[in-house]
Amino acid sequence: MCQTKTVRRQSSATLFGVPIWAVAVGPDPEKGEVRGHARGIIAVGDIATGWLAIGGVARGLIAVGGLAIGGVSLGGVSLGVISLAGLAFGGLAVGGAAVGGVAIGGAAVGYVAIGGAALGHYAIGGGAFGKYVINAARQSPEAVELLKQWFPCIGK
């Protein structure tokens, strides 16, 4: 049977009472935890919570992980103000599938949606559906004007 190694370390230096760095991987039978939960300014673990969190499940100002939740999140599935992932949710969401205020991806749903399949108030893409669209069949002047505001070099 394969045994999972347990690693639990953290710095003795703190900032506002929080360790500068923490690492927690593997089970902790003393605490009854199945997975390690690292908590620190920089946290790395099965579950990580910190300003910079890296782990299977990461929560932080900057979160990187399989499931990432934070201000800026990068992961397989992520939720954040700025979210980059296979499946991204956020104010600015970029991914294979993206849902957000501004969504950019293969499939994008948002107020402004840009992608292969785009659904939004402003929708731009191969298959674009919305109030103002740019697709192979139609270019609404409002959507073109939005793009010109974001990218002034268009049309020059």
Secondary structure, DSSP 8 states (H G I E B T S, - for coil): ------EEEE-S-EETTEESEEEEES-BTTTTBSS-EEESSEEEEEEEEEEEEEEEEEEEEEEEEEEEEEEEEEEEEEEEEEEEEEEEEEEEEEEEEEEEEEEEEEEEEEEEEEEEEEEEEEEEEEEEEEEEEESSS-B-HHHHHHHHHH-TTTT-
